[in-house]
C-alpha cells in the first residue's frame, strides 16, 4: 500500500473545493513546463534544469541507483512548488520516462492519478484515453498502475504513443509516479518496464528530503558545483 505523507493540518482542515489539480500538468508534457520554468524562474534555473550533472543526483533521491545509468538520457529536471519532475529518453528501446515526485499528496490526488476517468483541463487536455487500471509486479512488490492509449494535448494532439503510469512510491519518501511513453504505436511492453526499473533500487531507505529552492548566484559571484 502506498505510503503518503500527511500533515496534522491536512487531517484537521475541512475539505475545500480544488482548483486545477497539480498532477494534470504531468499530462501536458515537459515542453509547456519548460516554458513556465523559463518565464517564472529565469534562464539560470533553466540551465540547471538542463544540466545532467545537477539533475542525476536529484533523481537519485527519488529513484536510488548504485551506478549512474549510461543508456538513459536525462533531458531535463523541472522544479515546481511541491513537485520535482524529470524526463528521460531511451532512444534505443524507444520510450520516454517521466518521473514525478510529490513531497506530499492527498488521497484524492492519488485516486485521480490512477483513475481510468480522471478530471482534466478544459477540452480534455491532460486526460488519458483508453485508460485501464491494473496492478504490476515491480522488483518483487505489487503496485498499482494505469495503462493508456494516449494523453490529450492542446488541440487533442498527443505526440507520443501509448504509455503506463506506475506508482513507484517508497516508504517515507513521499509519492513517486513513473510514466513510460512509447515513441511508436505499440503498447509499452513488460520488457521496457523492466528495462527502465532495472537501473534503480526502489525499496531501500528513504532519501534526504528534496528541496525545490533554487537560488541564483549574486551578481559578480561564481557558483560552486
N, C-alpha and C positions, 0 to 999 in steps of 0.2 A: 504494500500500500504506500502511495506517495507520501513523503514527509513534507509538510508545508509549514513555513514559519508564520506564526501568528503573534500578534501583539495584544496585550491586555486591552488597549484602546479599541482595537478592531473587534474584539469579542463583546465589549460593552456598548459600542456605538450602535444606534439604531440603523436599520437598513436605509440606504439612500438610493435615489434614482441615479443610475450611472449615465455618464456621457459615452463618448466613443471608447470602447474597450481597448486597453493597451495592446492586446495581442493581435488586433486586426491589422496593425501596421506591419506585422510579420508577413502577411499575405500580399502586401503591396510591393514587395521586392526591395532590395537594397539600393536600387537606383534612386528612388524618391527619398529614402532615408539619408543617403549620402548628401543629397541636395539640402535637406533640412539641417544636417550637421554643419555643412559648409556655411550656410546662411546664418545659423544661430550661433555657432561657436567659432567660426573663422578658419582660415587656411592652416594655422598652426596645428589645431586639433585634428583637422583632416589629414595632414601629413603624418601625424602619429597613427591615425586610424589605418593608413595605408602601409605602415612600416611593419613588416612581419616580425622583426626583432623585438618590437614593442608588444605586438599582439599575441604572439605564441605563448609567452609566459602568462598572459591574462587568460587565454583559452585554457591553459594547463590548470588554472584554478577551478575551472568549470568541468572540464574533461581531462583528468590527470593522464599523463603519459610518461613513460620511462625515457624514451628517446624521441626527440622531435621528428615527426613524420617527414620524410623526404619526397613522398609521392603525392602529397596533398598540398595544394597551393592556397595559402591563407590570403585571400584577396583584400579583406577589409574587416576591421573590428569597430563597431559603432557604439559609443556610449549614449544611452538615452536615460533620462531620470528613472531609476528603478529597474532598468533593463540593460544588459550587455548583449550585443548581437555580433556574431562572427559569420562570415561567408567564406566557404572553402570550395575549391574545384578539384575534382579528379577527372581530368580530361581523358586519360587512358581508359578508365572504366565508364566514362560517360555520365557522370552525375554531379550535381551541386549539393552541398550540405550547408544548411543554415542552422547554427547553434544559438539558441536564445536562452539567456539566463535571467530569471526573475529573482531578485533578492528576497522577495516575499510575494505571495499570491494568495488570493482568497478562493474559496471553494467554487464560487460562481465562475471565475475566470478559468479555472481548470476544467470545469464541466464544459464551458464553451469551446475551449481549445480542442477537446476530444469529442465534441458533438458531431453527429452526422448532418445536423442542420443548424449551424451556429448563426449568431447575429452577423450583420455585415454593414458596410457603409452604404450610402445611397447608391442605387443602381447595382447592388450586389457585389461591389468592389471588395475584394479580400475574402470572398466566400468560396470554400472548396466545392467543387462539383463532383458528383458521383461518389460521395464520401461513404466509407464503410468502417465502423468502429470494430476493432479486433484486439486481440492480445498476441504478443510475440515473446519468444524467449530471447533474453539479452544477457549474455555472459552468465547463464545459469539462473536467471530470475525471469519470471513472467511479468511483463509490463504492458500498459495499455498503449494503443496506437490507433491511428486513423489512416487508412489508405484513401487516396482520392485521384480523380482523373485530371484535375487541373484546378487553378485558382483564378477567379475572375479578376481581371485587371481593369485599368481605365479603358473604356470603350469595349468592355467584355473581351479584351485581348489578353491572353496569357502566353508569354513567350517560351515558357518551359513546359515539359511534358508531365506525365503522371508522377505522383510522389507519395510519401508517407510521413506522418508526424509521429514521433516516438517520445514517450515520457522516459527521459534518462536521468531523472532526479536522484540525488544521493542524500543519504541521511545527514541532516544538519547542514545542508548546503543549498537551501532554497529550492527553487524549481527550475529544471532544465528541460527544454524541448529541443529535439533534433529533428529537422525536416530535411529529408533527402528528396531531390527532384531529378527526374530523368531528363537528359537532353534530347532523347528520341521519343518515340511514341509508345514504347513498351513500358509496362509497369516496372517500378523498382523491384529488383529481384532479391531473394533471400541472400544470394551471394554478395550483392552490392551492400546490403545492410551489414552483413558480417565483415566485409572488407573494410568498411568505414570504422566500425567499432573495434576491430582488431588493433587499431592504432592506439587505443586508450584502455585505461584500467578504471572501470567505473565505480566499483563498490568499495573503495578504500575509505580512509578517514576524510572528514570534511576539510576543505582547504581554508586558508585565511579568507576573511570577508573581502569581496571585491569592491573597490571604490570607483565610482564614476566621475570623481572630481578630477578635472584636468586644469592645471594652472600654467598659463603661458609664461615663459621666462621674461623677466623685467627687461626693459629697453637697455641695450648695451651689455646684457648678461649673456652667458653661454649656458647651454643645457648639458648637464652631466648625464650620460646614459651608460 
